Amino acid sequence: MNIWIMRHGEAGFNAQTDKERTLTSSGETMAFKQGQWLGKYLLEQRVTLDKVIVSPYLRTLQTLSCLEKGLQAVNFSQSFANISEEWEGITPYGDSDNVVDYLRFLREEGAQNVLIISHLPLVFDLVQALTNYKESVNFYPAVIAEIEWKIDKGRLVVAEYP
């Protein structure tokens, strides 16, 4: 299974709750450009995604929207309508072990390529958990890390910085 883990784009702080924080214009641009990179990468690899898991926080939903526009800009035309899932389990302080268990389930169900859009510290913790604490990524806003995860041993394939 290949898993792309993305931190949301740059977000502002002028919201009543953490869940309501929105992307800045720079954050929207970052997510769009990362979508272009990911689209080209997936097209080169001839890969489509089986599942997209996104935090229900506003900034992650906006990141997904901008990412999809970037994907479309490079003619990666897969629709995420039927494969996207909002999940409270991947909010900032989600449990990485719980996420790994869900990824195991998805793999058993036949999923081979999964995109996760979430937050710090969870994105960092996930890379660590999936690589048995052998790899880590500096998750600045909109960074995408790809993990190749076989059985229960993963390795970092690439980390793309905007």
N, C-alpha and C positions, 0 to 999 in steps of 0.2 A: 504494500500500500504506500502511495505517496501522499504526503500531507503538506499542504501549504498553509503556514500560520502567518497571519497578518495582524499587525497592530493598526488600529484606526489612524486616520490622518490627524494632523495637528488640530486641536480643539481649543476653543476659547473657554473662559472661566465665568462668563457672565450669565449664569443660569441659576434658578432657584434650587435645583438638585443636581447631583452628579449625573443622573440618568438623562437629564434634559440638556446637557452641554452639547453645543453644535460645533461643526467643523468651521474653521476659519477659511477664508478664500484660499490661503496657502495650503491648508489641509485638503481642500477639494482638488486643487491642482495636483498635489502629491498623489492622491488616490487615483486620479485620472491617469497620470503618467505611469504609476505602478500597474494600472490596468493595461496600458499599452505594452509595457514590458512583459507582463504575465501572458497576455494574449499572444504575443509573438513567440514566447517560450513554449506555450502549450501547442501552438500550431506547428512549430518546428518538431516537437516531440510527438505530434499526432495524438494528443491527449484531450479527452473531454472529462469534465468533472462529474462525479457520481453524486456528490452531496456538497452543499454549502451551508455551513453552520455559522450563524451570526448572533452576536449579543443583541438583546432587545434595546440597548441604550441608543439614543438618537444619533450620536456621533458614529457608531459602528454601522447603523442602517444607512446613514449618509455616505459613509465610506464605501459600502457595497454598491450603492447607486452610482457613485463617481467611478468606481472600479469597473462596473459593467459598461459605462460609457466609453472608458478607455479600451476595454476589450473589443467593443463594437467598432471603434475607430480603426482597429487593425484587422478588421474582418473576422474576428473570433465571434461567431454568431450563435453560440449555444445559449439557449434561454435558461435562466435559473428559476423560473416560475415554479416548476414542479419539483425542484431538488433543494430549495432553500428552506432552512428551518431556523427560526428564532429560538434561542435557548437561554434561559436564566442561568444555566450551569456554567456559562462562559463569560459571566460578568467579571469585573476586576478581581474579585477575591474568590472566584470559583475554585473548586478542588481539582487539581490536575489529575489525581488518581481516578476520580469520577469520569473525567473527560477521556482518559486513556481506556477505561472500561467501556465507554460508549464507542470509541474508535474500534476496539476489539469486536464489539457487537456488529458494527457496520462492516468490518472486514469479513466476519463470518457470513454476513448477508450478501457478500459479493462486491462491496464497494472497493474500488482500487485507487480512486483519486478524490481527495477531500480538501476543501478550502475552509479554513476557520478564520473568522474576523473577530478579534477580541481586544483585550486591554492588558496593560501591565498591571500587576505582576504576573498574571496568568500566562501570557504568551511566553515569557521567559521560563516559567516553571514547566510549561509543556515541552519545550525543546529539551530541557534538562531531563524530564521524566522519560521522554521517548528515546533519548540517546543514552539512557542509563547513567546520567550525570557526567557524560564525557564531552559534551558539546554545549556551548552557550552562544547566544546572539545578543548584541546590543540593540534592543528594540527601540530605536528612535521612532517617531511617528511615521506610519505608512511602510515600515520595513516588512518585507515578506521573506520568510525562511521556508525552504523546502526540506522535509525530512523523508528519507526513504526508510520505511519501517517494515522490517521483515520479522515475522514471529513476534518476539518482544525485544528486538534489538534494532535500534535505529541509528542512522548516520545523517549528518547535515550534508546536503548536496550543494545548496547555494543559499546565500543570504543577499537579497537585493535591497540596496538603500536608495531612496529617492534623491 
